[in-house]
Amino acid sequence: MEKKMLRPAEIAEEILTSYEAKANYSKAKSLTLGILAGAFIALGGFASAVASHSISNYSLSKLVSGLVFPVGLILVILAGADLFTGNVLLTVPLLHKKINFKQVLKNWIIVYFGNLLGAIIISLLLFYSGALDANEGKLGAYVIKVAYTKSNISYMKALFSGILCNILVCLAVWTSFAAKDVIGKIFAILFPIMAFVISGFEHSVANMYYFSIGLLAKTNSNYISTLNITEDKLQSLNIQGVIKNLIPVTLGNILGGFLFVGGALYLAFIYINNNKKDQIKSIPFKKNA
């Protein structure tokens, strides 16, 4: 009878094999899969905003957003796309010396900018389709407010929030490998991502979407008129503000995914396990006299 799920040590081995393969993708394949992942996350971000933007109760709004947003990562995992935050798990085959740091860096750069391009493409499509006009333009105002808020987060808050975010995102990716069926994978992804969204943690790829759609929406005076933000304050929502957010959030995402998930679980289920086997093999056994 086929097992319905993998054990923790088996997940670690699957991660090792899968991410070693990703490191060896061609540049064109990594870029294409990166664009798709950025697009999927953007669609999840948009859908969650539509569902939650008019809910005045803070907790309920977060819950609804958290229930919808995971569709982005579900699509990434099931379709086999490449998300930068998930690809932090390339550190697993790196630690096991299956790939080198140059391969990791190349993949991260290509996938990161692929994710950015995918997020921008979806933002342009949404903006020019009039999707932000929903609810008498209140949706457009909402996305400006989200982007404005993110552009004004301090460096240290963005860094630590990024760490917390990618602990949950990488755990969602990691545990999705445990499931052997689609439903199992969806539920493995749903709850950790829901937790990160409800908690309000910072995700670099999601922020690529929030900033690109926010900057586009900012050009529409009808959206701005419903905001309680002055024109002077809105000036901080610019490319400089975007970079100021994305740098610490990206660094935080790398640290969180590597230290608390990829590195820690590699140590527990691959490195220590392998060393135990080596120690057992090296024990001299005496034959009975």
ZICOR-V860385 format. One record per residue. N is the residue number from 1. RES is the residue in one letter. PSI is psi in whole degrees, 0 to 359 (NA if undefined). OMEGA is omega in whole degrees, -180 to 180 (none if undefined). Layout:
n=[N	N]
res=[RES	RES]
psi=[PSI	PSI]
omega=[OMEGA	OMEGA]
This chain:
n=[1	2	3	4	5	6	7	8	9	10	11	12	13	14	15	16	17	18	19	20	21	22	23	24	25	26	27	28	29	30	31	32	33	34	35	36	37	38	39	40	41	42	43	44	45	46	47	48	49	50	51	52	53	54	55	56	57	58	59	60	61	62	63	64	65	66	67	68	69	70	71	72	73	74	75	76	77	78	79	80	81	82	83	84	85	86	87	88	89	90	91	92	93	94	95	96	97	98	99	100	101	102	103	104	105	106	107	108	109	110	111	112	113	114	115	116	117	118	119	120	121	122	123	124	125	126	127	128	129	130	131	132	133	134	135	136	137	138	139	140	141	142	143	144	145	146	147	148	149	150	151	152	153	154	155	156	157	158	159	160	161	162	163	164	165	166	167	168	169	170	171	172	173	174	175	176	177	178	179	180	181	182	183	184	185	186	187	188	189	190	191	192	193	194	195	196	197	198	199	200	201	202	203	204	205	206	207	208	209	210	211	212	213	214	215	216	217	218	219	220	221	222	223	224	225	226	227	228	229	230	231	232	233	234	235	236	237	238	239	240	241	242	243	244	245	246	247	248	249	250	251	252	253	254	255	256	257	258	259	260	261	262	263	264	265	266	267	268	269	270	271	272	273	274	275	276	277	278	279	280	281	282	283	284	285	286	287	288	289]
res=[M	E	K	K	M	L	R	P	A	E	I	A	E	E	I	L	T	S	Y	E	A	K	A	N	Y	S	K	A	K	S	L	T	L	G	I	L	A	G	A	F	I	A	L	G	G	F	A	S	A	V	A	S	H	S	I	S	N	Y	S	L	S	K	L	V	S	G	L	V	F	P	V	G	L	I	L	V	I	L	A	G	A	D	L	F	T	G	N	V	L	L	T	V	P	L	L	H	K	K	I	N	F	K	Q	V	L	K	N	W	I	I	V	Y	F	G	N	L	L	G	A	I	I	I	S	L	L	L	F	Y	S	G	A	L	D	A	N	E	G	K	L	G	A	Y	V	I	K	V	A	Y	T	K	S	N	I	S	Y	M	K	A	L	F	S	G	I	L	C	N	I	L	V	C	L	A	V	W	T	S	F	A	A	K	D	V	I	G	K	I	F	A	I	L	F	P	I	M	A	F	V	I	S	G	F	E	H	S	V	A	N	M	Y	Y	F	S	I	G	L	L	A	K	T	N	S	N	Y	I	S	T	L	N	I	T	E	D	K	L	Q	S	L	N	I	Q	G	V	I	K	N	L	I	P	V	T	L	G	N	I	L	G	G	F	L	F	V	G	G	A	L	Y	L	A	F	I	Y	I	N	N	N	K	K	D	Q	I	K	S	I	P	F	K	K	N	A]
psi=[131	137	144	339	160	152	162	316	327	325	315	319	321	319	315	311	315	315	338	319	318	323	339	8	152	161	319	319	315	319	315	313	330	317	316	316	317	322	317	317	321	318	320	319	318	312	320	326	319	317	331	347	333	6	119	331	119	310	318	320	316	320	314	316	318	331	332	319	323	346	329	308	328	315	320	311	313	328	348	23	171	114	131	313	324	327	0	336	358	343	340	303	336	313	329	4	31	335	169	170	328	320	319	311	318	314	314	316	313	313	321	311	334	316	317	315	318	318	320	319	312	321	317	316	316	316	311	348	350	14	332	353	352	147	47	35	358	330	319	318	321	315	330	316	318	312	318	315	315	326	347	13	139	159	312	321	318	320	308	326	323	322	310	320	309	349	313	320	314	328	323	315	313	310	338	335	342	327	143	356	164	315	317	318	319	314	328	327	319	307	317	321	321	319	319	321	313	323	343	26	162	124	122	317	319	320	331	319	310	322	317	318	325	318	324	315	330	337	353	112	335	325	318	325	337	1	153	43	128	159	322	316	325	343	338	347	87	181	322	318	324	312	321	329	314	327	304	326	317	314	318	318	318	313	315	313	324	306	317	346	286	306	314	315	331	314	315	317	351	302	307	318	314	320	324	317	318	320	319	318	330	354	123	129	128	136	149	139	NA]
omega=[-178	179	180	179	179	174	-178	180	179	176	-179	179	178	177	180	-178	-176	-176	170	178	-180	-180	-178	174	173	179	-179	-180	179	-180	180	-180	176	178	180	-179	177	178	-179	180	178	179	176	179	179	-178	-179	178	178	-176	-169	-168	-177	179	-175	179	-173	-177	180	178	179	-180	-180	178	-180	179	-176	-175	-177	178	180	-179	176	178	179	-177	-176	-180	178	179	-177	180	-177	-176	175	-179	168	178	170	177	179	175	176	179	-179	178	174	176	180	-175	178	178	179	-178	179	-180	-179	-178	-179	-178	-180	-179	172	177	179	-180	178	179	-180	180	180	179	178	179	-180	-177	-176	174	-178	-177	-178	178	-177	179	177	177	-180	177	177	178	-179	-177	174	-179	179	-179	179	-180	-179	-179	-178	175	179	-177	-175	177	180	-180	-176	176	176	177	-179	-179	-172	167	-178	-179	-180	174	177	179	-178	-177	177	178	-179	-175	179	-178	-175	-179	179	180	-180	-179	177	-179	-171	-170	175	179	176	180	-179	-180	179	-178	178	-179	-173	-179	-172	-177	175	-180	175	177	-176	180	-178	179	178	179	177	-179	-180	-179	-180	-176	179	177	-177	-175	-179	-178	173	180	-178	179	-180	-180	-179	179	179	175	-178	-178	178	178	178	-180	-180	178	-172	-179	180	179	179	178	178	177	179	-179	-178	-179	-178	-173	-171	-179	-177	-178	-177	-178	172	180	-175	-169	177	-175	-179	178	-180	178	177	179	179	-180	-180	-180	-176	-180	179	179	179	177	178	179	none]
